[in-house]
Amino acid sequence: LFLSGMVALIMLRILRKDLYRYNQLEQTEEAREEAREETGWKLVSGDVFRPPKYAGLLAVYIGTGVQIFGMTCFTIAFAVLGFLWP
């Protein structure tokens, strides 16, 4: 929870800075287009939508992790409800 809050705070600061810079530019179409190309989402979009190198292995790890997490929650819930005998 704390880590998510810190990431959100950093993202808000970056977005606020980008919006401030965007609003300070001249209102001509050429300056606006130039700003879009060099800052913000355009710089990050190439890395975000790049497929992972080992996509199959990543899918296996995620599937296994979700299954283990689900079974752990399920077992803990049954233990709390008293269905498991010590």
N, C-alpha and C positions, 0 to 999 in steps of 0.2 A: 504494500500500500504506500509506504514511504517512497519507494523507488519510483512508482508510477506518478506520484505527486511531483517528484523532482523532474522527471522527464517532461511532464506537462508544463511545469514552470519554465523549463528551458525552451520548449517549443513556443510557448506564448511570448517569451522575450524575443526570440528570433523572428516570429511573425510580426510582432509589433514594430521591430526595427525595419523589417522589409517594407511594411505598409507605410511607415513614416518616410522612408527614402522614396518610395513610389509616389507618394503624395507631394513631395517636395520638388519633383522633376517638373520641367516645363510641360505644359499641357498639349504639346504638339504630338502628333501621331508617331513621328519618327523617334522622338526621345522615349516615348512610352514603349515602343516596340524594342528599342535597344535595351531598356531596363528589364524587360521580360526575358530576354535572351541570356543575360549575364547574371541574374540573381534569382534566388528562390527555388521553386520547384523544378525548373528546367535543369539545374545543375545536379539534382538528386535523382531525377526520373530515370536516367540510364542505369543506375545501380539498383534502384528499387524493382524495376521490372525485368532485371536480368535473371534468367533461370539458374538455379543452383547447379554446381558442377556435378554432384552426385545426387540427383533428384530421387532416384529409387531408394538409395540408402536412407536419405532424409525421411521419405515416406514410411519406411520400415520403423525407424526410430520413433517417429511421431505416433504411429499406430500402436507400437508396443507401450510407449509411455502413457498414452491415453487409456489403454486397457489396464495397465497396472494401477494407475491413479483411480480409475473407476472401481476396480475390485477392492482397492484399499478403502475407499469411501463406503462401499457397500458393506464390507466386513466390519468397519468401525460402527456403522449405523446399526447393524444387527447386534453388535456387542453392547451398545448403549441401550438398546431396547430389551436386552436380556435374553435374546434367543441363543446366544452361545454360552455353554457351560464351561466354567474354568477348570 
